[in-house]
């Protein structure tokens, strides 16, 4: 009985992962976004401090920027863990990203 339950859960997860939607993101992108958010969340500390430094100056970057970086690190980590756990579920609607600006940490960087 337990083996049938495990096989059933795996089958449902696989079906949820590999079904394609023609109009929205999919479960695999949500999973990848979650893994990327968890892996890159510590970089928010430096990124936010740098962004605040550019807009408001070095004192603000060193104080407010670092505090904003800690907050964004926690937020990106929490959202990443949530997206990893809930990747087969299309919530928010159509697998939309929770953190939208930027969806991935390196999107706004000019290489």
Z-matrix of the N, CA and C atoms (Angstrom, degrees):
N
C 1 1.447
C 2 1.532 1 110.66
N 3 1.316 2 116.12 1 -42.43
C 4 1.468 3 120.65 2 -178.19
C 5 1.523 4 110.52 3 -66.74
N 6 1.330 5 116.81 4 -39.86
C 7 1.471 6 120.64 5 178.68
C 8 1.525 7 111.37 6 -63.43
N 9 1.351 8 117.15 7 -39.01
C 10 1.458 9 120.36 8 178.30
C 11 1.524 10 110.66 9 -64.63
N 12 1.318 11 117.22 10 -37.96
C 13 1.456 12 121.33 11 178.33
C 14 1.528 13 110.90 12 -65.46
N 15 1.302 14 117.05 13 -44.15
C 16 1.461 15 121.10 14 179.18
C 17 1.525 16 110.56 15 -63.30
N 18 1.338 17 116.94 16 -44.94
C 19 1.460 18 120.63 17 178.63
C 20 1.527 19 110.23 18 -62.66
N 21 1.320 20 117.44 19 -39.81
C 22 1.469 21 121.33 20 178.52
C 23 1.519 22 112.31 21 -63.73
N 24 1.332 23 117.36 22 -43.27
C 25 1.463 24 121.41 23 179.07
C 26 1.521 25 110.28 24 -64.58
N 27 1.315 26 117.55 25 -43.58
C 28 1.467 27 121.20 26 178.53
C 29 1.522 28 110.27 27 -62.68
N 30 1.330 29 117.19 28 -41.71
C 31 1.466 30 120.60 29 179.74
C 32 1.523 31 111.19 30 -62.95
N 33 1.317 32 117.62 31 -42.60
C 34 1.465 33 121.28 32 179.01
C 35 1.521 34 110.47 33 -64.94
N 36 1.326 35 118.01 34 -42.63
C 37 1.462 36 121.02 35 178.52
C 38 1.521 37 111.31 36 -63.14
N 39 1.321 38 117.25 37 -42.30
C 40 1.466 39 120.23 38 178.72
C 41 1.524 40 111.40 39 -64.82
N 42 1.320 41 116.90 40 -41.35
C 43 1.462 42 119.21 41 177.98
C 44 1.528 43 110.99 42 -64.18
N 45 1.320 44 116.59 43 -39.74
C 46 1.464 45 119.82 44 179.53
C 47 1.520 46 111.61 45 -67.44
N 48 1.316 47 117.05 46 -33.71
C 49 1.472 48 120.70 47 -178.71
C 50 1.508 49 112.75 48 -73.41
N 51 1.301 50 117.68 49 -38.05
C 52 1.449 51 120.33 50 -169.94
C 53 1.525 52 114.65 51 -102.92
N 54 1.319 53 117.72 52 5.41
C 55 1.455 54 118.57 53 172.97
C 56 1.516 55 108.37 54 -80.08
N 57 1.309 56 117.11 55 138.79
C 58 1.459 57 121.73 56 -177.41
C 59 1.519 58 110.77 57 -104.79
N 60 1.307 59 115.33 58 137.47
C 61 1.451 60 120.99 59 174.26
C 62 1.522 61 107.90 60 -107.11
N 63 1.310 62 117.25 61 136.03
C 64 1.451 63 120.67 62 -175.73
C 65 1.527 64 112.48 63 -80.54
N 66 1.311 65 118.34 64 -11.34
C 67 1.459 66 120.21 65 -170.10
C 68 1.526 67 113.86 66 -125.89
N 69 1.323 68 119.23 67 5.09
C 70 1.457 69 118.87 68 -175.27
C 71 1.526 70 110.86 69 -152.98
N 72 1.330 71 114.83 70 179.72
C 73 1.459 72 120.03 71 174.02
C 74 1.519 73 109.22 72 -66.85
N 75 1.325 74 116.36 73 175.16
C 76 1.449 75 118.97 74 -179.43
C 77 1.526 76 110.42 75 -129.31
N 78 1.306 77 115.41 76 176.74
C 79 1.466 78 121.21 77 -175.39
C 80 1.519 79 112.14 78 -64.68
N 81 1.314 80 117.80 79 -37.59
C 82 1.467 81 119.81 80 -179.53
C 83 1.518 82 111.86 81 -66.87
N 84 1.339 83 117.18 82 -36.79
C 85 1.467 84 119.13 83 176.66
C 86 1.527 85 109.58 84 -66.33
N 87 1.334 86 116.96 85 -38.65
C 88 1.459 87 120.43 86 178.04
C 89 1.524 88 110.30 87 -63.36
N 90 1.330 89 117.48 88 -41.52
C 91 1.459 90 121.11 89 177.57
C 92 1.531 91 110.48 90 -63.97
N 93 1.319 92 116.82 91 -45.68
C 94 1.462 93 120.55 92 178.95
C 95 1.518 94 112.48 93 -63.02
N 96 1.328 95 116.22 94 -39.75
C 97 1.463 96 120.86 95 177.44
C 98 1.526 97 110.19 96 -63.50
N 99 1.326 98 117.09 97 -39.85
C 100 1.461 99 120.44 98 178.19
C 101 1.514 100 112.38 99 -65.01
N 102 1.324 101 116.46 100 -43.24
C 103 1.465 102 120.35 101 178.56
C 104 1.531 103 110.17 102 -64.54
N 105 1.329 104 116.41 103 -42.18
C 106 1.468 105 120.00 104 178.47
C 107 1.526 106 110.91 105 -63.72
N 108 1.322 107 117.84 106 -40.46
C 109 1.465 108 120.58 107 179.60
C 110 1.527 109 111.76 108 -64.77
N 111 1.316 110 117.05 109 -41.60
C 112 1.463 111 119.94 110 178.75
C 113 1.527 112 110.24 111 -66.83
N 114 1.311 113 116.90 112 -41.44
C 115 1.464 114 120.42 113 -177.13
C 116 1.518 115 114.19 114 -71.42
N 117 1.327 116 117.00 115 -31.56
C 118 1.465 117 119.74 116 -175.71
C 119 1.523 118 114.12 117 -105.42
N 120 1.309 119 118.33 118 3.01
C 121 1.465 120 120.09 119 -176.79
C 122 1.534 121 113.84 120 -58.74
N 123 1.342 122 121.87 121 -35.09
C 124 1.470 123 119.10 122 178.75
C 125 1.530 124 113.43 123 -64.24
N 126 1.318 125 117.90 124 -22.51
C 127 1.459 126 120.50 125 179.82
C 128 1.525 127 112.49 126 -70.74
N 129 1.337 128 116.99 127 -17.32
C 130 1.462 129 120.53 128 177.52
C 131 1.528 130 111.39 129 -60.14
N 132 1.307 131 117.55 130 -33.26
C 133 1.463 132 120.89 131 179.81
C 134 1.524 133 110.06 132 -57.36
N 135 1.317 134 117.47 133 -49.24
C 136 1.461 135 121.79 134 -178.67
C 137 1.527 136 111.89 135 -73.92
N 138 1.326 137 116.62 136 -38.92
C 139 1.453 138 120.80 137 -178.25
C 140 1.523 139 111.55 138 -64.54
N 141 1.324 140 117.77 139 -45.55
C 142 1.459 141 120.68 140 -179.15
C 143 1.523 142 111.23 141 -67.83
N 144 1.334 143 117.09 142 -39.86
C 145 1.458 144 119.98 143 177.16
C 146 1.529 145 109.98 144 -61.96
N 147 1.309 146 118.08 145 -40.78
C 148 1.462 147 122.18 146 178.76
C 149 1.525 148 111.63 147 -66.48
N 150 1.331 149 116.53 148 -44.01
C 151 1.469 150 120.34 149 179.75
C 152 1.526 151 111.81 150 -62.49
N 153 1.333 152 117.28 151 -44.26
C 154 1.459 153 120.86 152 179.07
C 155 1.526 154 109.81 153 -67.29
N 156 1.315 155 118.31 154 -37.52
C 157 1.454 156 121.76 155 176.83
C 158 1.529 157 111.12 156 -59.54
N 159 1.347 158 116.89 157 -41.58
C 160 1.463 159 120.73 158 -179.76
C 161 1.520 160 112.40 159 -66.94
N 162 1.328 161 116.87 160 -36.80
C 163 1.468 162 119.71 161 -175.50
C 164 1.523 163 113.43 162 -90.63
N 165 1.335 164 118.05 163 -37.10
C 166 1.468 165 120.58 164 -172.22
C 167 1.515 166 114.59 165 -119.02
N 168 1.306 167 118.56 166 -4.02
C 169 1.455 168 120.73 167 177.15
C 170 1.520 169 112.92 168 104.91
N 171 1.350 170 115.30 169 170.37
C 172 1.461 171 119.98 170 -173.06
C 173 1.531 172 114.77 171 -68.64
N 174 1.326 173 118.34 172 -34.35
C 175 1.468 174 119.51 173 179.99
C 176 1.527 175 109.99 174 -66.63
N 177 1.322 176 116.34 175 -44.36
C 178 1.470 177 119.83 176 177.36
C 179 1.527 178 110.65 177 -65.04
N 180 1.321 179 116.22 178 -38.20
C 181 1.460 180 119.37 179 178.51
C 182 1.515 181 112.11 180 -63.39
N 183 1.332 182 116.22 181 -37.83
C 184 1.456 183 120.59 182 -178.57
C 185 1.532 184 112.48 183 -75.93
N 186 1.322 185 117.87 184 -27.23
C 187 1.471 186 120.46 185 -178.91
C 188 1.528 187 110.96 186 -101.61
N 189 1.327 188 114.91 187 -74.20
C 190 1.455 189 120.29 188 -177.24
C 191 1.529 190 111.86 189 -63.84
N 192 1.319 191 117.41 190 -38.27
C 193 1.464 192 120.99 191 -178.82
C 194 1.514 193 112.47 192 -62.23
N 195 1.331 194 116.16 193 -41.74
C 196 1.468 195 119.46 194 179.21
C 197 1.529 196 110.55 195 -68.16
N 198 1.334 197 117.05 196 -40.82
C 199 1.472 198 119.61 197 177.25
C 200 1.529 199 111.09 198 -63.67
N 201 1.334 200 116.01 199 -42.36
C 202 1.459 201 119.69 200 177.36
C 203 1.530 202 110.25 201 -64.01
N 204 1.338 203 116.82 202 -36.22
C 205 1.462 204 121.05 203 177.85
C 206 1.522 205 112.34 204 -64.02
N 207 1.340 206 116.89 205 -42.29
C 208 1.468 207 120.00 206 176.94
C 209 1.526 208 110.65 207 -62.80
N 210 1.336 209 116.44 208 -42.26
C 211 1.467 210 120.01 209 -179.89
C 212 1.526 211 110.88 210 -64.55
N 213 1.321 212 116.91 211 -44.57
C 214 1.463 213 120.15 212 -179.98
C 215 1.526 214 112.08 213 -69.01
N 216 1.332 215 117.31 214 -31.37
C 217 1.463 216 120.34 215 175.77
C 218 1.531 217 109.75 216 -61.81
N 219 1.328 218 116.30 217 -47.95
C 220 1.469 219 120.42 218 178.19
C 221 1.513 220 112.51 219 -63.27
N 222 1.338 221 116.55 220 -41.05
C 223 1.459 222 121.19 221 -179.54
C 224 1.530 223 110.39 222 -65.23
N 225 1.338 224 117.78 223 -47.24
C 226 1.466 225 120.95 224 -179.08
C 227 1.534 226 110.41 225 -64.85
N 228 1.334 227 117.80 226 -37.04
C 229 1.463 228 120.99 227 177.40
C 230 1.524 229 110.87 228 -65.28
N 231 1.327 230 117.26 229 -46.39
C 232 1.467 231 120.87 230 -179.21
C 233 1.524 232 111.24 231 -63.37
N 234 1.321 233 117.09 232 -44.02
C 235 1.465 234 120.59 233 179.46
C 236 1.530 235 110.31 234 -65.97
N 237 1.337 236 117.17 235 -39.29
C 238 1.457 237 120.52 236 178.24
C 239 1.518 238 112.48 237 -62.25
N 240 1.318 239 116.58 238 -44.65
C 241 1.468 240 120.36 239 178.75
C 242 1.530 241 110.01 240 -64.01
N 243 1.336 242 116.92 241 -41.81
C 244 1.461 243 120.30 242 178.32
C 245 1.527 244 110.73 243 -61.33
N 246 1.348 245 117.16 244 -43.48
C 247 1.459 246 119.44 245 -178.19
C 248 1.526 247 112.06 246 -69.07
N 249 1.316 248 117.99 247 -32.44
C 250 1.470 249 120.34 248 176.19
C 251 1.526 250 110.30 249 -67.11
N 252 1.316 251 116.70 250 -44.64
C 253 1.465 252 120.94 251 -177.93
C 254 1.525 253 111.78 252 -68.16
N 255 1.336 254 116.80 253 -39.39
C 256 1.471 255 120.24 254 -172.21
C 257 1.522 256 113.30 255 -105.59
N 258 1.325 257 118.77 256 21.98
C 259 1.464 258 119.59 257 -173.89
C 260 1.516 259 115.28 258 -59.33
N 261 1.354 260 122.13 259 -30.66
C 262 1.462 261 118.20 260 179.42
C 263 1.532 262 113.74 261 -76.84
N 264 1.335 263 117.63 262 -11.31
C 265 1.460 264 121.66 263 -175.12
C 266 1.530 265 109.14 264 -94.79
N 267 1.327 266 119.99 265 125.58
C 268 1.466 267 121.61 266 -177.82
C 269 1.532 268 112.60 267 -79.03
N 270 1.312 269 116.63 268 57.17
C 271 1.465 270 121.85 269 177.20
C 272 1.508 271 108.89 270 -130.34
N 273 1.288 272 122.71 271 130.93
C 274 1.447 273 128.14 272 -1.48
C 275 1.529 274 111.62 273 -59.10
N 276 1.302 275 115.30 274 168.97
C 277 1.461 276 121.66 275 -170.17
C 278 1.530 277 111.82 276 -45.91
N 279 1.309 278 115.54 277 127.59
C 280 1.466 279 124.17 278 175.75
C 281 1.520 280 113.10 279 59.21
N 282 1.319 281 117.77 280 36.33
C 283 1.470 282 123.41 281 177.58
C 284 1.530 283 112.73 282 60.63
N 285 1.298 284 117.40 283 28.41
C 286 1.470 285 121.06 284 -178.86
C 287 1.528 286 110.09 285 -63.82
N 288 1.333 287 117.56 286 148.00
C 289 1.463 288 119.42 287 179.10
C 290 1.524 289 111.56 288 -71.42
N 291 1.315 290 116.58 289 146.14
C 292 1.461 291 121.30 290 176.47
C 293 1.526 292 109.37 291 -80.73
N 294 1.321 293 117.00 292 -44.92
C 295 1.460 294 121.75 293 174.53
C 296 1.524 295 106.19 294 -92.51
N 297 1.334 296 116.46 295 113.31
C 298 1.459 297 119.91 296 -173.39
C 299 1.521 298 113.74 297 -104.16
N 300 1.301 299 118.61 298 -19.34
C 301 1.458 300 119.21 299 -174.95
C 302 1.506 301 111.06 300 -131.76
N 303 1.274 302 120.72 301 91.02
C 304 1.463 303 129.09 302 -6.46
C 305 1.528 304 111.35 303 -89.80
N 306 1.302 305 115.42 304 155.77
C 307 1.471 306 121.26 305 178.62
C 308 1.525 307 110.67 306 -65.20
N 309 1.331 308 116.47 307 -42.84
C 310 1.458 309 123.09 308 174.23
C 311 1.526 310 107.31 309 -116.57
N 312 1.312 311 117.65 310 146.46
C 313 1.456 312 121.68 311 -170.70
C 314 1.531 313 113.46 312 -61.84
N 315 1.328 314 118.86 313 -31.47
C 316 1.456 315 120.88 314 -175.47
C 317 1.538 316 113.39 315 -92.03
N 318 1.332 317 119.39 316 5.70
C 319 1.457 318 121.53 317 -177.63
C 320 1.519 319 113.60 318 -62.72
N 321 1.322 320 117.80 319 -39.27
C 322 1.461 321 120.71 320 -174.38
C 323 1.524 322 113.60 321 -86.22
N 324 1.311 323 117.88 322 -4.11
C 325 1.452 324 119.76 323 -176.96
C 326 1.517 325 111.12 324 -80.88
N 327 1.306 326 115.69 325 140.74
C 328 1.468 327 121.23 326 177.14
C 329 1.523 328 108.31 327 -94.85
N 330 1.306 329 116.40 328 113.31
C 331 1.462 330 120.57 329 -177.90
C 332 1.490 331 109.96 330 -93.62
